[in-house]
Amino acid sequence: MNFFFIIAASFTILSGCSDVYHTHGQIVPTENIAMLQTGRHDKMDVQRFLGSPSSVSSFNDQQWLYITTKTVDKPLSPSNMLERNVLIINFDENDKLASINKKSYEDGRKITPVEQTTHTQGQSMGVIDQMIDNLGRGFGQ
């Protein structure tokens, strides 16, 4: 009985050490993209071939985005990006397919957030201000 318990515990522990792969977003088959022809197909055709877009551009409703992200979770490590693909579909004013562009993770720009803050006046209360504020709250109830 103890031998069985040790083997079961070993498998449980070792299974926690394996990599876990995730795919988020649209998986768009390359052969479906190849069937689309600019000037011939419209929005309904694109939706039939590729499915609903992941997103529609905020500034241009004639631009559809199909986004796929693949990551891997390793033990004791945050998610690591393996692959990101963005398929950009543009339509003309008649809702006909105008262009198809593909972007990958390498096409993106790394953005480093700035840790600085802008000091503003009147956002912090001093000791006297806090005491007066607390007195006002006490009398108001």
N, C-alpha and C positions, 0 to 999 in steps of 0.2 A: 504494500500500500504506500509506503514512504517513497519507494522508487518511482511509482506512478505520479505522485505529487511533485517530486523533484523534476521529472520530465515535463509535466504540464506547466510548472512555474517557469522552467527554462524557456519553453516555447513562448510563453506570455511575455517574458522580459525581452527576449530576442525580437519578437514582432514589433515591439516599441522602438527598436533601433533601425527600422527600415525607412527608406525614403518614401514620402507620399507625394504623388504628382497630382496637380489640379489644372483643369482647363476651365477658364471663365470666358463668357461671351459667345459670339457666333463662331461656329466652325463652318467656313465657306469652302466647299469643294472647288478645286482649281478648274475641273472640267465644267462646272456650272458657270464660272466666270467667263470661260472661253466661248460659251454659247451666246453671250450677250454681244450685240452689235450696236455701235453708236449710231444715232440717227434713225434707227429702226425700232428699237424696243422702248417702251414707256415705263412709267413707275410700276404699273400692275405687272408687267412682264418681269421686271427686276425682282419684285417681291415674290413672284411665283418661282423664279430660279434660285434666289438667294435667301428668301424668308424676310421677315421684318427686320429693319435695321436696328443695330444696337442703340443708335442715337441719330437724331436729326440735328444738323448744325443750328446753334442758337441764333446766329446772325444771317443764315441763308437757308431757308426751308427747301431749297433746290439741291441741297447737299446731304447725302445719307452716308453714315459711317457704320461699318461693320468691324467690330473690334474683337480680337481674340488674344487672350493672355494665358500663357502657360507658366506655371511656377512649380517649385519643388520645396517641400518642407523636409528638412533634415533634422535628425534628433538634436535637441538643444541648440537650435539655430532658427532664426526667423525665415520667412519665405524668401526664396531666391528666384529672381526672374530668369526664366529660361528663354522665353520667346514672347514677343508682342508683335502682332500684325494688325494694321489698320487698312481696310479697303475703303477708299473714298470714291463714292459714286456721285457724279454731278449731272444734273438735268438742265435742259434749256427752258426757255419761257413757255414752250408747248408741252412740257413734261416728258420730252424725249431724252433718251440717254445721250449725254454730251461727252463725258469722259469717265475713265476708270483709272484710278491711281492706287498704287500700293505703297505703303510705308511700313518699315520694320522698326524694331527697337533701336537699331543703329542710326536711323534717321532722326530720332528724337534728340532733344537737347537736355543735358543735365542742368537742373536748376538747384542752386544751393540757397536755402532760405537765409536771410540776414537776421542775426540775433539781436540787432539793435532795436531800441524802442524810442519813441518820440515822447519827451516829457511835455505834459500839458498842465496848464495852470488850473487850479480849482478842483482837481480830482482827488486829492488826499485831504483828510480832515486832521487838524491838530488836536492836541489833548483838550484844549478849551472848547473847541467846536464839538467834539464828541460828548463832552459833559453837558453842554447846553442842549444838544440833540437828544440825549438820554433823558434829561429833565423834561423836555417838551413831550416826549413820548409817554413819560410817567403820568403827567397831568392830563394828557389827552384821553386816558382810558377811564 
